[in-house]
Structure formats: C-alpha cells, structure tokens
C-alpha cells in the first residue's frame, strides 16, 4: 500500500517545483513536444517523439505484481506489495531530432540488474503541408551487472553474455485532434539464451492514443513476436498495455497503466512476457517524467 503512494508524492513534488520555475520559454517548449504523442513512450513501447534540444527528461517507471492471479488478490494488495520491475534514468535532447538516454533497471528476464543506453533519431515530423506522418528509429543496448559468482548469474561466462540489443523503426500519424496511431517493427538480439530459445527475435506492433483533452489521453499498445517459439503453447504471450496519461502545462507526465508485461525495457518484455491476461497476470504500472531545460 505504501509503495503506490510514492509515485503520487513524487509527481506532486514535480508539479509544485515546475510551477515555481514556470516561465514563458519553458511553456512554449513544452507545447512543442510530442506532435503525435506527448511522451517518448506510449505504454510499453517507444513513440516517435524526441526531446527538444537542451531538454533533460528525468524518468522513473514502476511495474507491480499480478492483480488477479494466484499471486495477486488481497494477500498482495492486488500486486501493490510486490515489484516486478523498476527503472530510473534520464534522456537528453542533443538536437531537436536526436535524443540519448541512460537508465538502470531491475530486469525481469534471464539477465538482471541491467544498465541501458539508448538513442532515438527522428527522421520525419508530421506537418500540415507535405509530410503526412512522423518516423523515428530507436536503438537500445542493455548490459547486465549480475555477479557471475552467485548462483543466479553462474551462466555468465563471458562479457558478451551480459549484452542484449534492440532496434526498431516507428511510424506514427496524428489523424485529428482526437486520434493518433503508430506502427512499429523491431529486432532484438540476446547474446545468451536458454538451450531451446532463439538469439534473434523480430516483432511488430501498434499503438493508439485518444486525446480526451489537451493534457489527458487514453493509450493502448501491443507487440507481437514473429517466432514459432513465442506462442501460448510455449508459455509466451504478446505484451499488451493500456493507460491514462496526464500532462502538465510544463510538459511533465504522469502515466498510470495496466499491462501483462513485467519488464520495462524492450530487451526484457519482448523476449520474456509469459503473463497471460486471461489468468489475471496483469499489473499496475506508473511512469513519471519531469522535463527541465538545461541548455538554452
């Protein structure tokens, strides 16, 4: 119960701090963010959006335990007393079209205690004249810092075994003031897998946003792995998420979501989603985003 209060208190502090620091330039920059989406992520997946040059985005994400499975229910306060994954870090706008990021996460797959580096490059920005959609490419590298001397990390024999990568291309369009849609395709490579698994995985997916107001939106996204080994017969399921996003006038974000994905990063949730919505294996999550202008 106390865990769920933490993100709310953090976001309240961010809003109060932002109100104290508010000025015309900051508000103007915030309004320019997210021509199709408001944030760099939808629910589980990346969006096409990059940060404006000189903007720093401080981010924290939480995924809790199952709401309604055998591990959920009242005994775990519907998953709120358990943490599936947690991540914290920052993204920075190198230019208006290039964003880099650095994060740390608990991890939920074979590799745990992960650090991540990312880069997103916007190739196209939708406008009202001759560009009908936005397009971006995204790259992620993940490194496990697990102790190979412990039983849980004993399978790590070389530095290469600690690494996993993901790359994707993202296409998005804002159809009107109410609806935005996105399609994405990606490739994930893991240096070490179980003996009956695949190192290379390809995925496709989509995302939808309904703009209820300028600052409130409903989100849904999903991912499908293009592999014969990733099906319900083998205990794997598509990662699907839905959420509500609240944005302040300064561009700060609070998102509350529900998803069957335990992991937060693509190198975790794409290969390792084994939770089934039908069995109540879905969970509440939060994402907090605080944007600061650090370079004029």
C-alpha positions in Angstrom: 0.0 0.0 0.0 2.8 2.4 0.8 4.5 1.7 -2.5 1.7 3.1 -4.6 1.8 6.4 -2.6 5.5 7.0 -3.6 4.9 7.8 -7.3 2.0 10.1 -6.5 4.1 12.0 -3.9 7.0 12.3 -6.4 4.7 13.6 -9.2 3.1 16.1 -6.8 6.5 17.4 -5.9 7.5 17.7 -9.6 4.3 19.7 -10.4 4.9 22.1 -7.4 8.6 22.5 -8.5 7.6 23.1 -12.1 5.0 25.7 -11.0 7.7 27.6 -9.1 10.1 27.5 -12.1 7.5 28.2 -14.8 8.3 30.9 -17.4 7.2 31.7 -21.0 10.0 29.9 -22.7 9.5 26.7 -20.8 5.8 26.6 -21.5 6.4 27.3 -25.2 8.9 24.4 -25.5 6.5 22.1 -23.6 3.7 22.9 -26.1 6.0 21.9 -29.0 6.8 18.5 -27.5 5.0 15.4 -28.9 3.5 16.4 -32.3 1.8 13.0 -32.4 2.3 11.7 -28.8 3.1 13.7 -25.7 5.8 11.4 -24.4 8.8 9.4 -25.7 6.9 6.2 -24.7 3.3 5.1 -25.2 2.7 2.4 -22.6 5.3 -0.4 -23.2 6.8 0.8 -26.5 8.7 3.8 -27.7 6.8 6.6 -29.6 8.3 8.7 -32.4 8.8 11.7 -30.2 12.2 13.1 -29.3 13.1 15.9 -26.9 13.8 19.4 -28.0 17.5 20.4 -28.0 18.8 21.1 -24.5 15.9 19.4 -22.7 16.5 16.9 -19.9 13.8 14.3 -19.1 14.2 12.7 -15.7 12.2 9.4 -15.7 11.1 6.7 -13.3 8.9 3.7 -14.1 7.4 1.1 -11.8 5.7 -2.3 -12.6 4.0 -4.0 -9.7 2.9 -7.6 -9.1 -0.1 -9.5 -10.6 -3.5 -8.1 -9.8 -5.7 -11.1 -10.1 -3.6 -14.3 -10.5 -2.7 -16.8 -7.7 0.0 -14.3 -6.7 -2.4 -11.4 -6.7 -5.6 -10.6 -4.8 -5.9 -9.1 -1.4 -2.9 -11.0 0.1 -0.6 -8.9 -2.0 -3.0 -5.9 -2.1 -3.6 -6.7 -5.7 0.1 -6.7 -6.6 0.9 -3.4 -4.9 3.1 -5.0 -2.3 5.4 -6.6 -5.0 7.7 -5.1 -7.5 8.0 -6.8 -10.9 10.4 -4.2 -12.4 11.6 -0.7 -11.6 13.7 1.7 -13.8 15.2 5.1 -13.4 17.3 7.4 -15.6 17.3 10.3 -17.9 17.0 11.3 -21.6 18.6 14.4 -23.2 17.9 16.2 -26.4 21.2 16.5 -28.3 19.3 18.2 -31.1 15.6 18.6 -31.8 15.8 15.2 -33.7 18.3 13.2 -31.6 17.6 12.0 -28.0 20.0 9.9 -26.0 19.2 8.1 -22.7 20.8 6.2 -19.8 18.9 4.1 -17.4 19.2 1.3 -14.8 16.5 -1.3 -14.2 15.9 -4.3 -12.0 15.2 -6.6 -15.0 12.8 -9.5 -15.3 14.3 -11.8 -17.9 17.4 -14.1 -17.8 19.6 -11.0 -17.2 19.0 -8.8 -14.2 20.5 -5.7 -12.6 20.7 -4.0 -16.0 22.0 -0.7 -17.3 20.8 0.6 -20.6 21.9 3.2 -23.2 19.6 4.4 -25.9 19.4 6.7 -28.9 16.4 7.8 -30.9 16.6 9.7 -34.2 13.6 11.4 -35.7 13.6 11.1 -39.5 10.3 12.8 -40.3 7.9 15.2 -38.4 4.3 15.3 -39.4 3.1 18.7 -40.6 0.1 20.2 -42.3 1.8 20.7 -45.7 3.7 17.8 -47.3 4.7 15.3 -44.5 1.7 13.1 -43.6 3.4 11.1 -40.8 6.3 11.1 -38.3 9.1 8.5 -38.4 11.9 7.6 -36.0 14.5 4.9 -35.5 15.4 3.7 -32.0 18.3 1.7 -30.6 18.9 0.2 -27.2 21.8 -1.6 -25.6 21.5 -3.4 -22.3 24.2 -4.7 -20.0 23.7 -6.9 -17.1 25.8 -6.3 -14.0 24.8 -9.6 -12.3 27.6 -11.2 -10.2 28.6 -14.3 -12.1 29.9 -15.7 -8.9 26.4 -16.1 -7.5 24.2 -19.0 -8.5 21.7 -16.7 -10.3 24.5 -15.4 -12.5 26.6 -18.5 -12.9 25.6 -19.0 -16.5 27.5 -15.8 -17.4 30.9 -16.9 -18.7 32.0 -14.0 -20.9 31.3 -10.3 -21.1 29.4 -10.9 -24.3 26.9 -13.0 -22.3 25.9 -9.8 -20.4 24.7 -8.0 -23.5 21.4 -7.6 -25.3 20.3 -5.2 -28.1 17.1 -3.9 -29.7 16.5 -1.7 -32.7 13.2 -0.5 -34.1 11.6 1.7 -36.7 8.5 3.7 -35.7 5.8 5.3 -37.9 3.1 7.5 -36.4 0.3 9.8 -37.6 -2.0 12.2 -35.8 -5.2 11.9 -37.7 -7.1 14.7 -36.0 -7.5 16.3 -32.6 -8.8 13.0 -31.2 -6.8 10.1 -32.6 -3.1 9.2 -33.0 -1.9 5.9 -34.3 1.5 4.2 -34.5 3.0 1.2 -36.2 6.4 -0.2 -35.3 8.7 -3.1 -36.1 11.8 -4.2 -34.3 14.6 -6.6 -33.9 16.0 -7.9 -30.6 19.3 -9.8 -30.1 20.3 -11.6 -26.9 23.8 -12.9 -26.6 22.8 -15.8 -24.3 19.5 -17.7 -24.2 18.2 -21.0 -22.9 19.1 -24.0 -25.0 15.7 -24.2 -26.7 15.4 -20.4 -27.3 16.4 -18.1 -30.2 19.0 -15.3 -30.0 17.3 -13.3 -32.8 13.7 -12.1 -32.4 11.6 -9.9 -34.7 8.5 -8.1 -33.6 5.7 -5.9 -34.9 3.1 -3.8 -33.1 0.9 -0.8 -32.9 -0.2 1.9 -30.5 -3.3 4.2 -30.3 -4.0 7.4 -28.4 -7.3 9.0 -27.8 -6.9 12.7 -26.9 -9.6 13.3 -24.3 -8.3 16.9 -23.6 -5.1 18.7 -24.5 -3.5 17.3 -21.3 -5.3 13.9 -20.8 -5.1 10.9 -23.1 -6.0 7.2 -23.2 -3.3 4.9 -24.5 -3.1 1.3 -25.7 -0.3 -0.6 -27.4 0.6 -4.1 -28.3 3.6 -6.2 -29.5 3.7 -9.5 -31.4 6.8 -11.6 -31.7 7.3 -13.2 -35.2 8.6 -16.5 -34.0 7.2 -20.1 -33.8 8.7 -20.4 -30.3 6.8 -17.4 -28.9 3.2 -18.6 -28.6 0.8 -19.6 -25.8 1.7 -23.3 -26.2 5.2 -22.4 -25.1 4.0 -20.1 -22.3 4.7 -16.8 -24.1 2.1 -14.0 -24.8 2.0 -10.7 -26.7 2.9 -7.7 -24.4 -0.2 -5.5 -24.3 -0.7 -2.4 -22.3 -3.3 0.3 -21.7 -3.1 3.5 -19.7 -4.1 7.1 -18.9 -1.7 9.9 -19.4 -1.8 13.2 -17.5 0.4 16.1 -18.8 1.0 19.4 -17.0 1.3 22.6 -19.0 5.1 22.4 -18.5 5.3 19.0 -20.2 5.7 16.8 -17.1 4.0 13.4 -17.4 2.2 11.0 -15.1 1.0 7.8 -16.7 -0.9 5.1 -14.9 -1.1 1.8 -16.9 -2.1 -1.8 -16.8 -0.1 -4.4 -18.7 0.8 -8.1 -18.7 4.5 -7.1 -19.4 6.6 -7.5 -16.3 9.7 -5.8 -17.8 10.1 -2.1 -18.7 12.7 -2.2 -21.5 12.4 -3.9 -24.9 15.3 -6.3 -24.1 13.2 -7.6 -21.2 9.5 -7.5 -22.1 9.7 -8.5 -25.7 11.5 -11.9 -25.2 10.2 -12.7 -21.7 6.5 -11.8 -21.4 5.0 -15.0 -20.0 2.0 -13.4 -18.3 -1.5 -14.1 -19.6 -4.3 -11.6 -19.3 -6.9 -14.3 -19.1 -5.2 -15.7 -16.0 -5.2 -12.4 -14.2 -1.5 -12.0 -14.8 -1.6 -8.2 -15.4 -0.3 -5.4 -13.3 -0.5 -1.8 -12.5 2.4 0.5 -13.5 3.4 4.1 -13.2 5.7 6.3 -15.3 6.9 9.7 -14.1 8.5 12.2 -16.3 10.0 15.6 -15.3 11.4 17.8 -18.1 14.0 20.5 -17.4 15.6 23.0 -19.8 19.3 22.6 -19.0 20.9 24.2 -22.1 19.5 27.3 -23.9 
